[in-house]
Amino acid sequence: MKVEELNQAKTPIIIFDKKLDKLNGKVLFPEKLKRVNEILAKSGLPKRK
């Protein structure tokens, strides 16, 4: 695509860094994830309308 076509495009162009593939499937912050799961178990998710 040319620069003019990219500037007029309605959808954003996103380029993913291939280095992020090594993080796929890993839990980066297990302590925070455990805490959030406990909070959600107590209060639950908001109701959808």
CORHUJO-V469761 format. One line per field, one symbol per residue. ss: DSSP state (H for helix, E for strand, - for the rest). psi: psi as a letter, one per 20 degrees, with the letter a starting at -180 (. if undefined). burial: # if it has 9 or more other ideal C-beta (glycine too) atoms within 8 Angstrom, else .. A space follows every 10 residues. Layout:
ss = ???
psi = ???
burial = ???
//
This chain:
ss = --HHHHHH-- -------HHH HHH------H HHHHHHHHHH HHH------
psi = qrghhhhiqh qqpppppihi hiipiqohmh ghgggghggh hghrqqqq.
burial = .....#..#. .......... .......... ..#......# .........
//
